[in-house]
Amino acid sequence: MAFLSGPMVKVYLYILMRTTGFYKRRDNIALSQFEHGIVDSEGNRLDYGTGMSRNAIIQALKGLKRLGLIGMVNRTSGSYRTNTYWLNP
């Protein structure tokens, strides 16, 4: 815990919620979802994301990856880019 910043903890917990919270090992998460959360097709808000800026999220992800706490694979489909994230035990 001593090596984690506040933004790193928020991003880690968001990945935890999106993976373990839904009984998944990994999940595709767009940066916009980290920022603003998810709204379903009917307009229902499913979550609020981290509430942080994109730059803060990117820095937190880099820090978590550098510490070996998360894994990440880049995914691109047409003009839509998302990444797959998982927690390292």
Secondary structure as UniProt FT lines:
FT   TURN            2..3
FT   HELIX           6..18
FT   HELIX           20..22
FT   STRAND          26..29
FT   HELIX           31..36
FT   STRAND          38..39
FT   TURN            41..42
FT   STRAND          45..47
FT   HELIX           54..66
FT   TURN            67..68
FT   STRAND          70..77
FT   TURN            78..79
FT   STRAND          80..87
//
